[in-house]
């Protein structure tokens, strides 16, 4: 099982959720803990959203790096030339 990405030691908070009444009645009849299911679903949604945000940030960083290289050259290539070039010891 994956480690939760939130502090599981914090206090629980009572919130109001609106769900389909038939679905809720059926889940209660089956002994499903709606709070536990809701918490797990929220944790999954948070993980997915945070991953999407991180991918978007990395994408922006990659564009910025490509723009920098296009304008100023590749700093890694310059370092390789400096250390691996004909004048290297």
Number of C-alpha atoms within 10 A of each C-alpha: 3 4 5 11 10 10 7 8 6 7 7 7 6 7 6 6 7 6 8 7 9 9 10 15 12 11 13 12 9 9 9 13 11 12 12 10 11 12 11 13 12 12 15 14 12 14 15 12 12 12 12 12 12 12 12 12 12 12 12 12 12 12 12 12 13 14 12 13 13 10 9 9 12 13 11 10 10 12 11 10 13 12 12 11 11 8 8 8 6
